[in-house]
Amino acid sequence: MREWCIRALYNAAAVIHDGNLVDIYRKIFLPNYSVFDEERYFASGDVSPVYDIGQWRIGVNVCEDIWVEHGPTNVQKAAGAQAIININGSPYYRGKRAVREAMLSDRAAANGVFLCYVNMVGGQDELVFDGASMIFDPRGKTIAAGRQFEDDFVLADLSLNEAKTVPQRAKIDLKDPLNAFFARSSVNSITKHEGQGLTRKSLSETQYANPMPTPMGPVEEVYNALVKGTQDYVRKSGFSQVVIGLSGGIDSALTAAIAADALGPENVLCVSMPSRYTADRSVTDAQALCENFGIGFEVIAIEDMATAYRDGLSALFAGTQEGVAEENLQARARGNILMAISNKFGRIVLATGNKSEYATGYATLYGDMAGGFAVIKDVPKTLVYELANWRNEQAGRDIIPQEIIDRPPTAELRENQLDEDSLPPYDVLDPVLEAYVERDVSPKDLVEKLGFDREVVDRVTTLVDRSEYKRRQAAPGVKITERAFGKDRRLPIVNRFKPE
């Protein structure tokens, strides 16, 4: 019988000096909510070490450890730490920076320590890590910060005297079983070698070298997250070029704009695929967008292909009423064309559906959902318009043609079709979706506490619950809300649960 040796794995920080490994800090608190799944893979550490570096005593901990109010930072402070370095892979969502900054300010002030928060930058599947590293003084004031969504180097000289003069407010309650678990600290000495410059002369006040960047506005922040997420997903997947089905509508227009900004317009190909239901303005607006960005543009008519599908199915469909099946043949013909271009030229297909559509199932499997990455999958329709308008403001002109923004949304799969034929208006739909999907508000409370119309609530929540099977087959896309579909929100496809 073979014996298996199970080796514990840790989410850890290495402390290295003069080319040597001095110590390893093992993360203590392992998040297992939202997109995090660390308890499945890692074991927990149980020591909160501090390090003597010249005149300084430094604590090091990892990500979630700083979010715990009476956690490793308190233990390290009790062991004499004057500064804490917290290293992170903290994913972005709208408003995360403000939440994060308030918490870090409180931790620094409560413990009377300098707090150096270091966050990674880049995209990984659905997640985007936004950087924005920060340094707080012992009173909780932000004294230095890095840029968002870019690599940056933040340099600050910290005053040892300042760290000593601020009293500690936070206490450690060892009766709390969680605190008792990790309330061991150890002190390690890192010897300062002459000429190595590990410490500087004692400063009377903190100084920092780089100017504080202006925080991005809420829409600008989302746009940059989408650009970074798209850029890294495409390139890290081994692609350099993309292809997009450009309908002449707002969703595909915004997707094309983001792709051009992420990868360069020379690496983006947009394809208009008109059918008998496609308005002339759909093609001309799509072409105008591509000309404005310098994107490649092709027109491939699908009417003959859709007719061939209908003819091939005519015997089987005989005696039935024409409806959604025939409409979706057009979307699936377009999906096949895009995948053929992908296979032929090595371009990854970017799907163009938004969160409102994915939530309600207003999308065609193997049609407009076809693709390797869904750029705006987590962007509600109303935010799509805000992002398009913001991009035009940055350009100083209508780089996304105003005709596209002003046009009522339509799938153009039948005569005179509008999205509102199948869905509530988006300014009504999106608030219901935000409350139901992102905040878990029950249908009953949506009506009785938030005042939404009962008929709208019943219709929308039913669509959301019934569309889980489609979302399971969707391409990954950039997470920009606090709760995205996928890892954040997973429900059984087949169940009898009916929310009140």
C-alpha positions in Angstrom: 0.0 0.0 0.0 1.4 3.4 -1.0 1.8 5.9 1.7 1.0 9.5 0.8 2.9 12.4 2.4 0.7 15.4 2.8 2.7 18.6 3.0 1.0 21.7 4.4 1.0 24.7 2.0 0.8 28.3 3.3 0.1 31.7 1.8 3.3 33.2 3.0 5.7 36.2 2.9 9.4 35.6 2.8 11.7 38.0 4.7 15.1 38.2 2.9 18.2 40.2 3.8 21.6 40.3 2.2 20.7 37.4 -0.1 19.6 35.1 2.7 16.2 33.9 3.8 15.7 35.3 7.3 12.2 34.1 8.1 8.8 33.2 6.6 5.5 34.7 7.8 2.6 32.4 7.3 -0.8 33.9 6.8 -3.2 33.3 9.7 -6.6 34.3 8.5 -7.7 32.5 5.3 -10.8 34.0 3.6 -13.3 31.6 2.3 -16.0 33.9 1.0 -16.8 35.8 -2.2 -14.0 34.9 -4.8 -11.7 33.6 -2.1 -11.2 29.9 -1.5 -8.0 29.8 0.6 -9.2 27.3 3.2 -9.3 24.6 0.5 -5.7 25.0 -0.4 -3.7 26.5 2.6 -3.0 25.8 6.2 -3.0 28.7 8.7 0.1 30.1 10.4 0.0 30.7 14.2 2.9 33.1 14.9 2.9 36.9 14.4 6.6 37.8 14.2 8.4 41.1 14.4 11.8 41.9 13.0 14.5 44.2 14.5 16.0 46.2 11.7 18.5 48.7 13.0 16.4 51.0 15.3 13.1 49.8 13.9 10.9 46.9 14.9 8.8 45.8 11.9 5.8 43.5 11.7 4.9 41.7 8.5 1.5 40.1 7.8 -0.5 39.1 4.7 -3.8 40.5 3.2 -6.8 39.3 5.3 -4.7 39.4 8.5 -5.0 43.2 8.4 -8.8 43.2 8.0 -9.2 41.4 11.3 -9.8 44.1 13.9 -8.1 42.3 16.8 -5.6 40.3 14.9 -2.0 39.8 14.0 -1.3 43.6 13.9 -2.3 43.9 17.5 0.0 41.1 18.5 2.8 42.6 16.6 2.2 46.0 18.2 2.2 44.3 21.6 5.6 42.9 20.7 6.9 46.4 20.0 6.3 46.9 16.3 6.5 50.5 15.1 5.6 49.7 11.5 3.6 47.0 9.8 4.1 45.8 6.3 1.0 44.2 4.9 1.3 42.5 1.4 -1.8 41.8 -0.7 -3.5 40.3 -3.7 -6.6 42.3 -3.0 -9.1 42.2 -6.0 -10.9 45.3 -7.2 -14.6 46.1 -7.2 -16.4 49.5 -7.5 -15.8 51.4 -4.2 -13.3 49.0 -2.8 -10.5 51.6 -2.5 -12.6 53.8 -0.1 -13.6 50.8 2.0 -10.0 49.6 2.1 -8.6 53.0 2.9 -11.0 53.6 5.8 -10.1 50.2 7.3 -6.4 50.7 7.0 -6.5 54.2 8.5 -8.3 52.8 11.5 -5.8 49.9 11.9 -2.9 52.3 11.8 -4.4 54.8 14.3 -5.8 52.1 16.7 -2.3 50.5 17.0 -0.2 53.7 16.7 2.0 52.3 14.0 3.0 53.2 10.5 1.1 50.9 8.1 2.5 50.1 4.7 -0.1 48.4 2.5 1.3 46.9 -0.6 -1.1 45.6 -3.3 -0.4 43.8 -6.6 -1.4 45.0 -10.0 -2.8 43.1 -12.9 -5.6 40.8 -14.2 -6.1 37.1 -13.4 -9.1 35.5 -15.1 -12.2 37.5 -13.8 -10.2 39.4 -11.1 -8.3 42.7 -11.5 -5.9 43.8 -8.8 -5.7 47.5 -8.7 -2.5 48.4 -7.0 -3.1 51.7 -5.1 -0.5 50.8 -2.4 -0.6 53.2 0.5 1.3 54.2 3.6 -0.4 55.5 6.7 1.1 57.3 9.7 0.4 56.4 13.3 -2.6 58.8 13.4 -4.2 57.1 10.4 -3.4 59.7 7.8 -2.5 58.7 4.3 1.0 60.0 3.7 1.9 58.3 0.4 0.1 56.3 -2.2 0.8 54.5 -5.5 -1.2 54.8 -8.7 -4.2 52.6 -9.6 -3.9 49.9 -12.2 -0.3 50.6 -12.9 3.0 49.4 -11.5 4.4 52.1 -9.2 7.2 52.6 -6.7 6.3 54.4 -3.5 9.2 55.7 -1.4 8.8 57.3 2.1 11.1 58.1 4.9 9.4 57.4 8.2 10.2 59.1 11.5 11.0 56.7 14.3 10.2 59.4 16.8 6.7 59.8 15.4 6.0 56.1 15.8 7.1 56.2 19.5 4.9 59.2 20.4 1.5 57.9 19.4 -0.1 55.7 22.1 -1.7 52.3 21.3 -5.5 52.2 21.5 -6.1 48.7 20.3 -6.1 45.9 22.9 -5.8 42.1 22.6 -8.5 40.1 24.2 -6.9 36.7 24.9 -10.2 35.3 26.1 -11.4 35.4 22.5 -10.6 32.0 21.1 -9.6 33.4 17.7 -7.1 35.7 19.4 -5.8 33.0 21.6 -5.1 31.0 18.5 -2.5 33.4 17.1 -1.4 35.4 20.1 2.2 34.2 19.9 4.8 36.5 18.6 8.4 36.1 18.0 11.3 38.6 17.5 13.9 38.1 14.8 17.0 40.3 14.5 18.2 41.4 11.0 21.8 42.6 11.5 22.6 45.9 9.9 25.8 45.7 8.0 27.9 48.8 7.5 27.4 50.6 4.2 24.2 48.6 3.4 21.9 51.5 4.3 19.2 49.5 6.1 18.4 52.5 8.3 18.7 56.2 7.8 19.3 58.9 10.4 16.4 59.6 12.7 14.0 62.1 11.1 12.0 64.6 13.0 9.0 64.1 10.7 8.0 61.7 7.9 8.9 62.6 4.4 7.9 61.0 1.1 9.5 61.4 -2.3 6.7 60.9 -4.8 3.6 63.1 -5.1 0.2 61.7 -4.0 -1.7 60.6 -7.1 -5.3 61.9 -7.5 -7.7 59.1 -6.9 -9.7 58.1 -10.0 -13.4 58.9 -10.2 -15.9 56.0 -10.0 -16.5 55.7 -13.7 -12.8 56.2 -14.6 -11.9 53.5 -12.1 -14.2 51.0 -13.7 -13.0 51.8 -17.2 -9.4 51.3 -16.2 -10.2 48.0 -14.5 -11.9 46.8 -17.7 -8.8 47.8 -19.8 -6.4 46.2 -17.4 -8.4 43.0 -17.0 -8.9 42.6 -20.8 -5.2 43.4 -21.5 -3.9 40.8 -19.1 -6.4 38.1 -19.9 -5.7 38.3 -23.6 -1.9 38.5 -23.3 -1.5 36.0 -20.5 -3.7 33.5 -22.5 -1.1 33.7 -25.3 -3.0 35.9 -27.7 -2.1 39.3 -29.1 -5.1 40.1 -31.3 -8.9 40.0 -30.8 -12.0 39.9 -33.0 -15.4 41.4 -32.0 -18.8 41.2 -33.6 -19.8 44.9 -34.0 -23.5 45.3 -34.2 -23.7 49.1 -34.2 -25.1 49.0 -30.6 -23.7 50.4 -27.4 -22.4 47.2 -25.9 -20.2 46.1 -28.7 -19.0 49.7 -29.3 -17.8 49.9 -25.7 -16.2 46.5 -25.9 -14.3 47.6 -29.0 -13.2 50.9 -27.3 -11.9 49.0 -24.3 -10.1 46.5 -26.5 -8.4 49.2 -28.6 -7.2 51.0 -25.4 -6.0 47.7 -23.9 -4.3 46.1 -26.9 -3.8 48.9 -29.4 -6.3 49.4 -32.3 -4.0 47.6 -34.7 -4.7 44.4 -32.8 -8.5 44.7 -32.9 -10.7 43.5 -35.8 -14.4 44.3 -35.8 -16.9 42.5 -38.0 -20.3 43.7 -38.9 -22.7 40.8 -39.8 -25.9 42.3 -41.2 -29.1 40.3 -41.8 -32.4 41.4 -43.4 -33.3 43.0 -40.0 -30.2 45.0 -39.7 -30.7 48.8 -40.2 -28.3 50.6 -42.5 -27.3 52.8 -39.7 -26.1 49.8 -37.7 -23.4 49.2 -40.3 -22.5 52.9 -40.9 -22.3 53.6 -37.1 -20.1 50.5 -36.6 -17.8 51.7 -39.4 -17.6 55.2 -38.0 -16.5 53.8 -34.6 -13.8 51.8 -36.2 -12.5 54.7 -38.2 -12.5 56.9 -35.1 -10.3 54.4 -33.2 -8.3 53.1 -36.1 -9.7 49.6 -35.7 -9.9 47.1 -38.6 -13.4 46.7 -40.0 -15.0 44.0 -42.1 -18.6 43.4 -43.3 -19.8 39.8 -43.7 -23.5 39.5 -44.6 -25.2 36.6 -42.9 -28.6 36.6 -44.8 -27.6 33.7 -47.1 -26.3 31.7 -44.1 -29.4 32.2 -42.0 -31.6 31.3 -45.0 -29.6 28.1 -45.4 -30.2 27.2 -41.8 -33.9 27.9 -42.2 -34.1 25.9 -45.4 -32.3 23.0 -43.8 -34.7 22.9 -40.9 -37.9 23.6 -42.9 -39.1 20.1 -43.0 -38.6 19.6 -39.3 -40.1 23.0 -38.4 -43.1 22.6 -40.8 -46.4 23.5 -39.2 -44.8 25.5 -36.3 -45.0 29.2 -35.7 -41.8 31.2 -36.4 -40.2 32.6 -33.2 -37.2 32.7 -31.0 -35.6 29.6 -32.6 -35.5 31.3 -36.0 -34.3 34.6 -34.5 -31.4 32.9 -32.7 -30.2 31.2 -35.9 -28.9 34.6 -36.9 -27.0 35.1 -33.6 -25.5 31.6 -34.0 -24.5 32.2 -37.6 -22.6 35.3 -36.3 -21.0 33.2 -33.5 -19.8 30.6 -36.0 -18.3 33.3 -38.2 -16.4 34.9 -35.3 -15.1 31.5 -34.1 -14.0 30.7 -37.7 -12.0 33.9 -37.8 -10.6 33.1 -34.4 -9.5 29.6 -35.5 -8.1 30.9 -38.8 -6.1 33.9 -37.6 -5.5 33.2 -33.9 -7.6 36.0 -32.6 -9.5 35.5 -29.4 -13.2 36.4 -29.6 -14.5 39.0 -27.2 -18.1 38.6 -26.3 -20.1 41.8 -25.9 -23.0 41.0 -23.5 -23.5 43.2 -20.3 -24.5 42.2 -16.8 -28.2 43.1 -17.3 -28.4 40.7 -20.2 -26.5 37.9 -18.5 -28.7 38.3 -15.4 -31.9 37.9 -17.2 -30.8 35.5 -19.9 -31.3 38.0 -22.7 -28.5 36.5 -24.7 -28.1 33.6 -27.1 -26.1 30.5 -26.2 -23.5 29.7 -28.9 -24.5 33.0 -30.5 -23.7 36.4 -29.0 -22.4 34.6 -25.9 -19.7 32.8 -28.0 -16.2 33.9 -27.2 -13.1 33.5 -25.0 -13.6 36.6 -22.8 -16.7 38.7 -22.0 -15.3 42.2 -21.3 -18.4 43.9 -19.9 -20.0 40.8 -18.4 -20.2 42.4 -15.0 -21.2 45.9 -16.2 -24.9 46.8 -15.8 -26.5 48.4 -18.9 -26.9 51.8 -17.3 -23.2 51.8 -16.4 -22.4 50.9 -20.0 -23.8 54.3 -21.1 -21.8 56.1 -18.3 -18.6 54.5 -19.5 -19.2 55.4 -23.1 -19.9 59.0 -22.2 -16.8 59.1 -20.0 -14.6 57.7 -22.8 -16.0 60.5 -25.2 -15.2 63.1 -22.6 -11.6 61.9 -22.3 -11.3 62.0 -26.1 -12.7 65.5 -26.3 -15.0 64.3 -29.1 -17.6 61.6 -29.9 -15.0 58.9 -30.5 -17.9 56.5 -29.8 -20.5 58.0 -32.2 -23.3 59.8 -30.4 -25.8 58.0 -32.7 -24.8 54.7 -31.1 -25.3 56.1 -27.6 -28.7 57.7 -28.4 -30.1 54.8 -30.2 -32.7 52.6 -28.3 -31.2 49.2 -27.6 -32.2 46.4 -30.1 -31.0 42.9 -30.9 -32.2 43.3 -34.5 -33.3 39.7 -34.8 -36.8 40.6 -36.0 -38.7 43.5 -37.5 -38.8 46.6 -35.3 -37.4 44.8 -32.3 -36.4 46.7 -29.1 -34.9 45.3 -25.9 -37.9 46.8 -24.0 -40.2 44.3 -25.8 -38.6 41.6 -23.6 -37.3 43.5 -20.6 -38.3 46.4 -18.4 -36.5 49.7 -19.2 -32.9 49.4 -18.1 -33.2 52.3 -15.6 -36.0 50.2 -13.9 -34.3 46.8 -14.4 -30.8 47.6 -13.1 -31.8 48.8 -9.6 -33.8 45.6 -9.1 -30.9 43.5 -10.3 -28.4 45.3 -8.1 -30.6 44.7 -5.0 -31.5 41.1 -5.8 -28.1 39.9 -7.2 -25.6 41.9 -5.3 -27.3 42.6 -2.0 -29.5 39.5 -1.6 -32.7 41.5 -1.1 -35.6 39.1 -1.2 -38.4 39.6 -3.7 -40.8 40.4 -0.8 -38.5 43.1 0.6 -37.9 44.5 -2.9 -41.6 45.3 -3.0 -42.4 46.0 0.6 -39.2 47.8 1.8 -37.7 49.2 -1.4 -40.9 50.0 -3.2 -40.4 48.2 -6.5 -43.4 47.2 -8.6 -44.5 43.6 -7.7 -45.0 42.6 -11.3 -41.5 43.9 -12.3 -39.9 42.1 -9.3 -41.6 38.8 -10.0 -40.7 39.0 -13.7 -37.1 40.0 -13.1 -36.3 37.6 -10.3 -37.8 34.7 -12.2 -35.6 35.5 -15.2 -32.5 35.7 -13.1 -33.2 32.3 -11.4 -34.0 30.6 -14.6 -30.9 31.8 -16.5 -28.3 30.2 -14.3 -27.7 27.5 -16.9 -26.7 30.1 -19.5 -24.3 31.9 -17.1 -22.5 28.6 -16.4 -21.6 28.4 -20.1 -20.5 32.0 -20.4 -17.0 33.1 -21.0 -15.2 34.7 -18.0 -15.3 38.5 -17.8 -13.9 41.3 -15.6 -15.3 41.6 -12.1 -16.1 45.2 -11.3 -19.1 44.9 -8.9 -19.0 43.6 -5.3 -20.9 40.5 -6.4 -20.3 39.2 -9.9 -21.9 36.0 -11.5 -19.6 33.0 -11.2 -17.4 32.6 -8.2 -19.2 35.3 -6.3 -22.8 34.1 -6.9 -23.3 30.4 -7.5 -26.7 28.7 -7.4 -27.8 25.2 -8.3 -29.2 25.1 -11.8 -31.8 22.6 -10.9 -33.6 23.3 -7.6 -37.0 24.0 -6.2 -36.2 27.0 -4.0 -38.5 29.9 -4.5 -37.5 33.1 -2.7 -40.3 34.9 -1.0 
